[in-house]
């Protein structure tokens, strides 16, 4: 693969790249492009397309198929474009020969369908795409600059404004003045008073106008009254009385109009409730429930859900995942005083039959390691699902935030992993297999005595015959590379994501570091070199555990195999984890209550980095690998 890498350097100049007007843009059918600053990845995006996608490419749509765009950080004065070698056009040379990436002014870029399969993008801009520049003076704030002798806002009626894009400042004339704020006060072109009375179109006055320094007065003539700034002055008492009567009549009509609109609004809300209920397959679900006599699953009214979530108040949010936002619900009914209410992201109205069947299947799911689906509400724009509430923390919190090693032993980690694998195996083994699609440590809840509970499922469809998705769903760092390329979600996609969770349990590192380094890639590289023990969490790394750690590491790498056919099934993973768990020789005894997880997290922990500790060995294994980058659609 031939690559032409380039960059733009504006350092030591007052200019910087506009974060508001520019977008990092990549074009191609096998393209993963990064925007680097000082050798570090700051952002990137992926554009893919298959032969079938070329027919559906649409001019003006840059959403991940053939073209992608992403925002850039503030204050950039230098950047370099690089391409990931794992994404290249070698195998699709006849369809798409080249990939392109550049920082482009968003308003001037209009994607054309032939950009992905030809050199039209490069030819159109002549190899130099336009971009937007900002500028500012120095690197100091206004507060610091005013104290120095070289402050440039020297006009008497000027003011300093901090730059909105990085450090520095600019100067403006104060309100009521115009001119050049950088000139000395004695210069006639510096900020001078505006005579607003001479510009009535710009500064309206319906009465007598009198200029003043930095503004103007506008008053009604003698014998009239009113606000001359906003409208004509009233002439006399009679006109005032008529105006008062008119205002009173208008107010009465306005009140009646408001009441009428409120009635129309209430009727519209009721109509929309019925439309949403029908659109989401509510009648079909009701009929199915009647046939199956399923009395445990409940259909809730919209008012009940809004009351329980306080109108979906942001303070009630307890989690956000790839498939929806979860709110804490209070006093939904006498049985369920505290529930988790999940508002799904989007709904495919063409799949309402599959969705209603899935709800019934999920309502019958009865597994101690799966959060119970209690009911739903289909009177909103998107389906709202009601689950049992698990009051304690997540596996992510146990691994990365709480600071008591005694409740993070190898035995506890294996117990949680085994129970989670059994839950996923149960979902995969149903007559109509259920694929989770967003397996991660945040979606594994921990109940009392560290009992694992799988959550955040139910908004995705049951596996269809073709298993094809048009939009990539999931969480960055956990996504199956094969799914990212083929858009086909399988049970082995869940297996890959679970392999990343096993690495978190082994290393106490997050799936992606601040530098977007993939934990899966680093660990697999270390396994090849026989140095993976340098990445293992020191809390569990001692001689008695070496064989168990080796077995668990091998199992994780099997889950992370690049091809789905090479990965084990969830049932095989669960069986192997139970076998490893039985061999643990230390830290046995009665497990403490999960309430111990309420201990405050260490203030020194930075969960956005992989791990707080000795990272010299970890850094030695870093590789720039293909990242799971979530599509912004």
C-alpha positions as CSV (number, residue, x, y, z in Angstrom):
1,X,0.0,0.0,0.0
2,X,1.4,3.4,-1.1
3,X,0.8,6.2,1.4
4,X,1.3,9.9,1.0
5,X,1.3,11.4,4.5
6,X,1.3,15.1,5.0
7,X,0.7,17.8,7.6
8,X,0.1,21.5,8.2
9,X,2.1,23.5,10.7
10,X,0.8,26.9,11.8
11,X,2.9,27.1,15.0
12,X,4.7,30.3,15.7
13,X,1.9,32.1,13.8
14,X,-1.3,33.8,15.1
15,X,-3.4,31.4,13.2
16,X,-5.1,28.2,14.3
17,X,-7.4,25.7,12.6
18,X,-11.1,26.5,13.2
19,X,-12.8,23.8,15.3
20,X,-16.2,25.2,14.4
21,X,-15.9,25.5,10.7
22,X,-13.7,22.5,9.8
23,X,-14.3,18.7,9.9
24,X,-11.7,15.9,9.6
25,X,-12.9,14.1,6.5
26,X,-12.0,10.7,5.1
27,X,-13.1,9.2,1.8
28,X,-12.7,5.6,0.6
29,X,-14.1,2.0,0.9
30,X,-11.4,0.6,3.3
31,X,-10.2,3.7,5.1
32,X,-9.2,4.3,8.8
33,X,-7.6,7.7,9.0
34,X,-6.1,9.5,12.0
35,X,-5.5,13.1,12.8
36,X,-2.2,13.3,14.7
37,X,-0.7,16.1,16.7
38,X,2.9,15.7,18.0
39,X,2.8,12.0,17.3
40,X,-0.4,11.4,19.3
41,X,-3.8,10.4,18.0
42,X,-6.4,13.1,18.6
43,X,-9.3,11.9,16.6
44,X,-10.1,9.7,13.6
45,X,-12.8,8.1,11.6
46,X,-13.5,5.0,9.5
47,X,-15.2,4.8,6.1
48,X,-16.1,1.4,4.6
49,X,-18.2,0.2,1.8
50,X,-18.9,-3.0,0.0
51,X,-19.8,-3.6,-3.6
52,X,-23.5,-3.6,-2.7
53,X,-23.2,-0.3,-0.9
54,X,-21.9,1.6,-4.0
55,X,-25.4,1.5,-5.6
56,X,-26.9,3.1,-2.5
57,X,-24.3,5.9,-2.1
58,X,-26.1,9.3,-2.0
59,X,-24.6,12.6,-2.9
60,X,-24.4,14.9,0.1
61,X,-24.5,12.1,2.7
62,X,-21.2,11.5,4.6
63,X,-22.2,9.1,7.4
64,X,-19.7,6.3,7.4
65,X,-20.3,4.4,4.1
66,X,-17.8,5.7,1.6
67,X,-17.2,8.8,3.7
68,X,-16.9,9.9,7.3
69,X,-16.4,13.1,9.2
70,X,-15.6,14.0,12.8
71,X,-14.9,17.2,14.8
72,X,-11.5,18.4,15.8
73,X,-10.2,19.7,19.1
74,X,-9.9,23.4,19.9
75,X,-6.6,25.3,19.6
76,X,-5.0,23.1,16.8
77,X,-2.1,24.8,15.1
78,X,-0.5,21.7,13.7
79,X,-1.8,18.4,12.4
80,X,-0.7,15.4,10.4
81,X,-2.8,12.8,8.6
82,X,-2.0,9.1,8.7
83,X,-3.8,6.0,7.5
84,X,-4.0,2.7,9.4
85,X,-2.2,0.0,7.5
86,X,-4.8,-2.6,8.5
87,X,-7.3,-0.8,6.3
88,X,-6.1,-0.7,2.7
89,X,-7.4,-1.0,-0.8
90,X,-5.2,-3.9,-2.0
91,X,-8.1,-6.3,-2.2
92,X,-10.6,-3.8,-3.6
93,X,-8.2,-2.1,-6.0
94,X,-10.5,-2.5,-9.0
95,X,-13.4,-1.0,-7.1
96,X,-11.7,1.7,-5.0
97,X,-8.1,2.5,-5.7
98,X,-7.2,5.2,-3.2
99,X,-8.2,6.6,0.2
100,X,-8.2,10.3,1.0
101,X,-8.3,12.2,4.3
102,X,-7.9,15.9,5.0
103,X,-9.2,18.7,7.2
104,X,-11.9,20.4,5.2
105,X,-14.1,23.5,5.6
106,X,-17.5,21.8,6.5
107,X,-19.6,24.3,4.5
108,X,-17.6,23.9,1.3
109,X,-17.6,20.1,1.3
110,X,-20.4,18.2,-0.4
111,X,-19.9,14.5,-0.7
112,X,-20.3,13.0,-4.2
113,X,-21.0,9.3,-4.7
114,X,-18.0,8.9,-7.1
115,X,-15.5,10.2,-4.5
116,X,-15.2,6.7,-3.0
117,X,-14.4,4.9,-6.3
118,X,-12.3,7.5,-8.2
119,X,-9.9,10.4,-7.8
120,X,-12.8,12.9,-8.2
121,X,-12.3,14.2,-4.6
122,X,-8.6,14.9,-5.1
123,X,-9.3,16.3,-8.7
124,X,-12.1,18.6,-7.6
125,X,-10.0,20.4,-5.0
126,X,-6.8,20.1,-7.0
127,X,-5.2,18.3,-4.1
128,X,-5.8,21.3,-1.8
129,X,-9.1,21.2,0.0
130,X,-10.2,24.6,1.5
131,X,-10.2,25.0,5.3
132,X,-11.2,27.8,7.7
133,X,-8.6,29.6,9.9
134,X,-9.1,31.5,13.2
135,X,-6.5,33.9,14.6
136,X,-5.7,35.4,18.0
137,X,-3.0,37.6,19.6
138,X,-0.5,35.8,21.8
139,X,-1.1,33.0,24.2
140,X,-2.5,34.9,27.2
141,X,-6.0,35.7,28.5
142,X,-7.3,39.2,28.5
143,X,-6.8,39.3,32.3
144,X,-3.1,38.7,31.9
145,X,-2.6,40.8,28.8
146,X,-4.2,43.9,30.3
147,X,-1.5,44.1,32.9
148,X,1.3,44.2,30.3
149,X,2.6,47.2,28.4
150,X,2.3,45.5,25.0
151,X,-1.5,45.0,25.4
152,X,-2.8,45.7,21.9
153,X,-6.4,46.8,22.7
154,X,-5.2,50.4,22.9
155,X,-8.1,52.3,21.5
156,X,-9.9,54.3,24.2
157,X,-13.3,52.6,23.5
158,X,-12.1,49.1,22.9
159,X,-12.5,45.9,24.8
160,X,-10.5,42.6,25.0
161,X,-12.3,39.3,24.2
162,X,-10.7,35.9,24.9
163,X,-10.3,33.6,21.9
164,X,-12.9,30.9,21.7
165,X,-10.4,28.6,19.9
166,X,-7.4,28.0,22.0
167,X,-5.2,30.6,23.9
168,X,-4.9,34.3,23.0
169,X,-7.3,37.2,22.6
170,X,-8.7,39.6,20.0
171,X,-9.9,43.3,20.3
172,X,-13.3,44.7,19.5
173,X,-14.8,48.2,19.7
174,X,-17.1,48.6,22.7
175,X,-20.9,48.8,22.1
176,X,-21.9,52.1,20.6
177,X,-18.5,52.6,18.9
178,X,-16.9,51.5,15.6
179,X,-13.5,51.6,14.0
180,X,-10.1,49.9,14.6
181,X,-9.5,48.8,18.2
182,X,-5.8,48.4,17.6
183,X,-5.1,52.0,16.8
184,X,-4.1,54.7,19.3
185,X,-7.0,57.0,20.7
186,X,-5.7,60.0,18.8
187,X,-6.0,58.2,15.5
188,X,-9.2,59.2,13.7
189,X,-9.7,55.5,12.5
190,X,-9.6,54.1,16.1
191,X,-12.9,53.3,17.9
192,X,-15.2,56.3,17.6
193,X,-18.7,57.1,18.8
194,X,-21.5,56.0,16.4
195,X,-24.1,58.7,15.7
196,X,-27.1,56.3,15.8
197,X,-29.5,59.1,14.8
198,X,-27.9,59.2,11.4
199,X,-28.5,55.5,10.8
200,X,-32.2,55.0,11.5
201,X,-32.4,51.7,9.6
202,X,-29.9,50.2,11.9
203,X,-30.9,52.0,15.1
204,X,-34.7,52.6,15.0
205,X,-36.3,55.6,16.7
206,X,-40.0,56.5,16.3
207,X,-39.7,59.8,18.2
208,X,-37.0,62.4,18.8
209,X,-33.5,61.0,18.5
210,X,-30.5,62.5,20.4
211,X,-27.1,61.1,20.2
212,X,-25.0,60.5,23.3
213,X,-21.5,59.1,23.8
214,X,-21.7,55.4,23.3
215,X,-25.4,55.3,22.6
216,X,-28.5,57.4,21.9
217,X,-31.7,58.7,23.5
218,X,-35.1,58.2,21.8
219,X,-38.1,60.0,23.4
220,X,-41.7,60.6,22.4
221,X,-42.6,64.2,21.4
222,X,-44.5,66.4,23.9
223,X,-48.2,65.3,24.1
224,X,-47.5,61.7,23.2
225,X,-46.5,58.6,25.1
226,X,-45.0,55.2,24.5
227,X,-41.7,53.5,23.9
228,X,-40.2,55.3,20.9
229,X,-37.4,52.7,20.6
230,X,-39.8,49.9,19.6
231,X,-42.9,51.6,18.0
232,X,-44.8,54.8,17.2
233,X,-45.8,57.1,20.1
234,X,-49.5,57.2,21.1
235,X,-51.3,60.5,20.4
236,X,-53.7,61.5,23.2
237,X,-55.9,59.9,25.9
238,X,-58.6,58.8,23.5
239,X,-56.2,56.8,21.5
240,X,-54.8,55.4,24.8
241,X,-58.3,54.3,25.9
242,X,-59.0,52.7,22.6
243,X,-55.7,51.0,22.8
244,X,-56.5,49.7,26.3
245,X,-59.8,48.3,25.2
246,X,-58.1,46.7,22.2
247,X,-55.5,45.2,24.5
248,X,-58.2,43.9,26.8
249,X,-60.2,42.4,23.9
250,X,-57.0,40.9,22.5
251,X,-56.1,39.4,25.9
252,X,-59.5,37.8,26.1
253,X,-59.2,36.4,22.6
254,X,-55.7,35.3,23.4
255,X,-56.8,33.5,26.5
256,X,-59.5,31.7,24.6
257,X,-57.0,30.9,21.8
258,X,-54.6,29.5,24.4
259,X,-57.3,27.3,25.8
260,X,-58.3,26.2,22.3
261,X,-54.6,25.4,21.5
262,X,-54.3,23.5,24.8
263,X,-57.3,21.3,23.9
264,X,-55.9,20.7,20.5
265,X,-52.5,19.8,22.0
266,X,-54.1,17.4,24.5
267,X,-56.0,15.8,21.6
268,X,-52.9,15.6,19.5
269,X,-51.0,14.0,22.4
270,X,-53.7,11.4,22.8
271,X,-53.7,10.8,19.0
272,X,-49.9,10.4,19.0
273,X,-50.0,8.0,21.9
274,X,-52.4,5.8,19.9
275,X,-50.2,6.2,16.7
276,X,-47.0,5.3,18.6
277,X,-48.8,2.3,20.3
278,X,-49.9,1.0,16.9
279,X,-46.5,1.9,15.2
280,X,-44.6,-0.1,17.8
281,X,-46.8,-3.1,17.5
282,X,-48.8,-2.5,20.7
283,X,-52.0,-4.1,19.4
284,X,-50.1,-7.1,18.2
285,X,-48.3,-7.4,21.5
286,X,-51.7,-7.2,23.4
287,X,-53.1,-9.9,21.2
288,X,-50.1,-12.2,21.8
289,X,-50.2,-11.6,25.5
290,X,-53.9,-12.5,25.5
291,X,-53.3,-15.7,23.6
292,X,-50.4,-16.8,25.8
293,X,-52.1,-15.5,29.0
294,X,-48.8,-13.8,30.0
295,X,-49.9,-11.9,33.1
296,X,-46.4,-11.3,34.4
297,X,-45.5,-8.9,31.6
298,X,-47.2,-5.5,32.0
299,X,-48.0,-2.7,29.5
300,X,-47.6,0.7,31.3
301,X,-49.3,3.9,30.5
302,X,-47.3,6.9,29.3
303,X,-48.4,9.0,32.3
304,X,-47.1,6.3,34.7
305,X,-43.7,6.3,33.1
306,X,-43.4,10.1,33.0
307,X,-44.4,10.3,36.7
308,X,-41.9,7.5,37.7
309,X,-39.0,9.2,35.9
310,X,-40.1,12.8,36.7
311,X,-40.5,13.5,33.0
312,X,-37.2,11.7,32.1
313,X,-35.3,14.2,34.2
314,X,-31.6,14.1,33.6
315,X,-31.0,13.7,37.4
316,X,-32.8,10.3,37.1
317,X,-30.3,8.9,34.6
318,X,-28.3,6.0,36.0
319,X,-26.7,4.8,32.7
320,X,-26.3,5.3,29.0
321,X,-25.5,2.5,26.6
322,X,-25.2,1.8,22.9
323,X,-29.0,0.9,22.7
324,X,-30.6,3.4,25.1
325,X,-30.6,5.6,28.2
326,X,-31.6,4.1,31.6
327,X,-33.5,6.1,34.2
328,X,-34.3,5.3,37.8
329,X,-38.1,4.9,38.2
330,X,-39.9,5.5,41.5
331,X,-43.3,4.1,42.7
332,X,-44.3,2.7,39.3
333,X,-46.7,0.4,40.9
334,X,-47.3,-1.3,44.3
335,X,-45.1,-4.3,43.4
336,X,-42.2,-2.4,41.7
337,X,-41.4,0.6,43.9
338,X,-38.0,1.0,42.3
339,X,-37.3,0.0,38.7
340,X,-34.9,0.7,35.9
341,X,-36.6,2.4,32.9
342,X,-34.8,2.2,29.6
343,X,-35.6,4.5,26.7
344,X,-34.5,2.8,23.5
345,X,-32.5,4.7,20.8
346,X,-34.5,4.5,17.6
347,X,-37.0,1.9,16.3
348,X,-37.4,0.1,13.0
349,X,-41.1,0.2,12.3
350,X,-40.6,-2.5,9.6
351,X,-39.7,-5.0,12.3
352,X,-42.6,-4.5,14.7
353,X,-43.6,-8.1,14.6
354,X,-40.1,-9.3,15.5
355,X,-39.9,-6.7,18.2
356,X,-43.1,-7.7,19.9
357,X,-42.1,-11.4,19.7
358,X,-38.8,-10.5,21.3
359,X,-40.5,-8.7,24.1
360,X,-42.6,-11.7,24.9
361,X,-39.5,-14.0,24.7
362,X,-37.5,-11.6,27.0
363,X,-40.4,-11.4,29.5
364,X,-40.1,-15.2,29.8
365,X,-36.4,-15.1,30.3
366,X,-35.8,-16.4,33.8
367,X,-32.2,-16.6,34.8
368,X,-30.6,-15.5,38.1
369,X,-27.8,-13.8,36.2
370,X,-30.0,-11.7,33.8
371,X,-31.9,-8.6,34.8
372,X,-35.6,-9.3,34.6
373,X,-37.8,-7.5,32.0
374,X,-41.0,-6.5,33.9
375,X,-42.9,-4.6,31.2
376,X,-42.9,-1.8,28.6
377,X,-44.6,1.3,27.4
378,X,-45.2,1.8,23.6
379,X,-46.8,5.3,23.8
380,X,-43.6,7.3,23.2
381,X,-41.6,8.0,20.0
382,X,-39.4,5.0,20.9
383,X,-40.2,1.9,23.0
384,X,-39.6,2.2,26.8
385,X,-38.7,-0.9,28.7
386,X,-39.0,-1.5,32.4
387,X,-36.5,-3.8,34.2
388,X,-35.9,-4.9,37.7
389,X,-33.7,-2.5,39.6
390,X,-30.3,-3.7,40.7
391,X,-29.2,-1.3,43.4
392,X,-25.4,-1.9,43.5
393,X,-22.4,-1.0,41.3
394,X,-21.1,-2.5,38.1
395,X,-18.2,-4.7,37.2
396,X,-16.5,-1.7,35.7
397,X,-16.7,0.1,39.0
398,X,-15.3,-3.0,40.9
399,X,-12.4,-3.2,38.5
400,X,-11.4,0.4,37.8
401,X,-12.8,2.6,40.6
402,X,-13.1,1.1,44.1
403,X,-9.8,0.8,46.0
404,X,-10.3,-2.2,48.3
405,X,-8.3,-5.2,46.9
406,X,-9.9,-7.6,49.4
407,X,-13.1,-7.6,47.3
408,X,-11.3,-7.9,44.0
409,X,-9.6,-11.2,44.4
410,X,-9.0,-13.7,41.6
411,X,-11.8,-15.9,43.0
412,X,-14.4,-13.1,42.9
413,X,-13.3,-12.1,39.4
414,X,-13.6,-15.7,38.1
415,X,-17.0,-16.0,39.8
416,X,-18.4,-12.9,38.1
417,X,-16.9,-13.9,34.8
418,X,-18.3,-17.5,35.0
419,X,-21.8,-16.3,35.9
420,X,-21.8,-13.7,33.2
421,X,-20.7,-16.2,30.6
422,X,-23.5,-18.6,31.7
423,X,-26.0,-15.8,31.3
424,X,-24.8,-15.0,27.7
425,X,-24.7,-18.7,26.9
426,X,-28.4,-19.0,28.1
427,X,-29.4,-16.1,25.8
428,X,-27.6,-17.6,22.8
429,X,-29.1,-21.0,23.3
430,X,-32.8,-20.0,23.3
431,X,-35.0,-21.3,20.4
432,X,-34.8,-17.7,19.1
433,X,-31.3,-16.7,20.1
434,X,-30.9,-13.3,21.7
435,X,-27.7,-11.4,20.9
436,X,-26.7,-8.7,23.4
437,X,-24.7,-6.5,21.0
438,X,-23.1,-4.3,23.6
439,X,-21.2,-6.6,26.0
440,X,-19.0,-4.6,28.3
441,X,-18.1,-4.3,32.0
442,X,-20.5,-1.4,32.4
443,X,-23.4,-3.7,31.5
444,X,-22.5,-6.4,34.1
445,X,-24.2,-5.4,37.3
446,X,-23.3,-6.8,40.7
447,X,-26.0,-7.7,43.2
448,X,-25.5,-8.9,46.8
449,X,-22.6,-11.4,47.3
450,X,-21.2,-10.4,43.9
451,X,-23.9,-12.1,41.9
452,X,-23.5,-11.0,38.3
453,X,-26.6,-9.6,36.4
454,X,-26.5,-8.9,32.7
455,X,-28.2,-5.7,31.7
456,X,-28.8,-3.3,28.8
457,X,-30.5,-5.7,26.3
458,X,-33.9,-5.7,24.8
459,X,-33.8,-2.7,22.4
460,X,-32.1,-4.8,19.7
461,X,-33.9,-7.3,17.6
462,X,-33.7,-11.0,18.0
463,X,-31.1,-12.4,15.5
464,X,-32.7,-12.2,12.0
465,X,-32.1,-14.7,9.2
466,X,-29.4,-12.6,7.6
467,X,-28.1,-11.0,10.8
468,X,-27.3,-7.9,8.8
469,X,-27.1,-4.4,10.4
470,X,-26.8,-1.1,8.4
471,X,-25.5,0.8,11.4
472,X,-22.6,-0.2,13.7
473,X,-23.8,-0.5,17.3
474,X,-21.8,-1.1,20.4
475,X,-19.1,0.6,22.4
476,X,-15.6,1.7,21.2
477,X,-12.9,-0.7,22.4
478,X,-15.3,-3.7,22.6
479,X,-16.5,-4.0,19.0
480,X,-15.8,-7.1,17.0
481,X,-13.5,-6.2,14.0
482,X,-15.3,-8.7,11.8
483,X,-18.7,-7.1,12.7
484,X,-17.2,-3.7,11.9
485,X,-16.2,-4.8,8.4
486,X,-19.3,-7.0,7.6
487,X,-22.1,-5.3,9.6
488,X,-23.2,-8.8,10.6
489,X,-23.9,-9.3,14.4
490,X,-23.5,-12.9,15.5
491,X,-23.1,-14.7,18.8
492,X,-19.4,-14.7,18.2
493,X,-19.6,-10.8,18.2
494,X,-20.7,-11.1,21.9
495,X,-17.8,-13.6,22.4
496,X,-15.2,-11.1,21.2
497,X,-16.6,-8.3,23.4
498,X,-16.6,-10.7,26.4
499,X,-12.9,-11.5,25.6
500,X,-12.2,-7.8,26.2
501,X,-14.0,-8.0,29.6
502,X,-11.8,-11.0,30.5
503,X,-8.7,-8.8,29.8
504,X,-10.1,-6.1,32.1
505,X,-10.4,-8.7,34.8
506,X,-6.9,-9.9,34.2
507,X,-5.1,-6.5,33.9
508,X,-7.4,-3.8,35.5
509,X,-6.8,-1.8,32.3
510,X,-9.5,-0.1,30.2
511,X,-10.2,-1.2,26.6
512,X,-8.7,2.0,25.2
513,X,-6.1,4.3,26.7
514,X,-6.1,8.1,26.3
515,X,-3.9,7.6,23.2
516,X,-6.6,5.2,21.8
517,X,-4.3,2.2,22.2
518,X,-6.3,-1.0,22.1
519,X,-5.9,-3.3,25.1
520,X,-6.8,-6.3,23.0
521,X,-4.1,-5.6,20.5
522,X,-1.4,-4.9,23.1
523,X,-2.3,-8.1,25.1
524,X,-2.3,-10.3,22.0
525,X,1.1,-8.9,21.0
526,X,2.5,-9.6,24.5
527,X,1.1,-13.2,24.3
528,X,3.0,-13.7,21.1
529,X,6.2,-12.5,22.7
530,X,5.6,-14.5,25.9
531,X,5.6,-11.3,28.0
532,X,1.9,-11.0,28.9
533,X,2.6,-11.5,32.6
534,X,4.0,-7.9,32.6
535,X,0.4,-6.7,31.9
536,X,-1.3,-8.8,34.6
537,X,-2.8,-6.9,37.6
538,X,-0.3,-7.2,40.5
539,X,-3.2,-7.8,43.0
540,X,-3.6,-11.4,41.6
541,X,-0.1,-12.0,40.3
542,X,1.6,-14.5,42.6
543,X,3.0,-18.0,42.2
544,X,-0.1,-19.9,43.3
545,X,-2.2,-18.3,40.6
546,X,0.2,-18.6,37.7
547,X,-1.4,-21.7,36.0
548,X,-4.9,-20.2,36.4
549,X,-3.8,-16.9,35.0
550,X,-2.2,-18.7,32.0
551,X,-5.4,-20.6,31.4
552,X,-7.5,-17.4,31.7
553,X,-5.2,-15.5,29.4
554,X,-5.4,-18.2,26.7
555,X,-9.2,-18.2,27.0
556,X,-9.3,-14.5,26.5
557,X,-7.1,-14.7,23.4
558,X,-9.3,-17.4,21.9
559,X,-12.3,-15.1,22.3
560,X,-10.3,-12.3,20.6
561,X,-9.5,-14.4,17.5
562,X,-9.9,-12.3,14.3
563,X,-12.3,-14.7,12.6
564,X,-15.5,-15.8,14.3
565,X,-15.0,-19.4,13.3
566,X,-11.9,-19.6,15.5
567,X,-13.7,-18.3,18.6
568,X,-15.3,-20.6,21.2
569,X,-19.0,-20.5,22.0
570,X,-20.3,-18.9,25.2
571,X,-21.2,-22.3,26.6
572,X,-17.6,-23.5,26.1
573,X,-16.4,-20.3,27.8
574,X,-18.7,-20.7,30.7
575,X,-17.6,-24.4,31.2
576,X,-13.9,-23.4,31.1
577,X,-14.4,-20.5,33.5
578,X,-16.1,-22.8,36.0
579,X,-13.2,-25.3,35.7
580,X,-10.7,-22.6,36.4
581,X,-12.7,-21.2,39.2
582,X,-12.8,-24.6,41.0
583,X,-9.0,-24.6,41.1
584,X,-8.5,-21.4,43.0
585,X,-6.7,-22.2,46.2
586,X,-6.6,-18.8,47.9
587,X,-9.0,-16.1,49.2
588,X,-11.8,-18.6,49.9
589,X,-14.5,-18.0,52.4
590,X,-17.9,-16.3,52.6
591,X,-18.1,-13.4,50.1
592,X,-18.9,-10.0,51.6
593,X,-21.9,-8.0,50.6
594,X,-21.6,-5.8,47.6
595,X,-22.4,-2.9,49.8
596,X,-18.7,-2.7,50.4
597,X,-18.4,-1.3,46.9
598,X,-19.8,1.9,48.2
599,X,-16.3,2.8,49.4
600,X,-15.1,5.9,47.7
601,X,-12.9,5.4,44.7
602,X,-9.3,6.4,44.9
603,X,-8.8,10.0,43.9
604,X,-5.5,9.0,42.2
605,X,-7.3,6.6,39.9
606,X,-7.7,7.8,36.3
607,X,-10.1,5.3,34.7
608,X,-9.6,7.0,31.3
609,X,-6.1,5.6,31.2
610,X,-5.5,1.8,31.1
611,X,-4.2,1.4,34.7
612,X,-2.5,3.5,37.4
613,X,0.8,1.7,38.2
614,X,4.1,0.8,36.6
615,X,3.4,1.2,32.8
616,X,7.0,0.9,31.5
617,X,6.5,-2.7,30.4
618,X,3.0,-1.9,29.1
619,X,4.4,1.0,27.0
620,X,7.0,-1.4,25.5
621,X,4.1,-3.4,23.9
622,X,2.2,-0.5,22.4
623,X,1.1,-1.0,18.8
624,X,-1.0,1.2,16.7
625,X,-3.8,-1.3,15.8
626,X,-7.1,-1.0,14.1
627,X,-9.5,0.6,16.5
628,X,-13.2,-0.1,17.0
629,X,-14.5,3.4,16.2
630,X,-18.2,4.0,16.7
631,X,-20.0,5.4,13.7
632,X,-21.6,8.8,14.4
633,X,-24.9,8.5,12.7
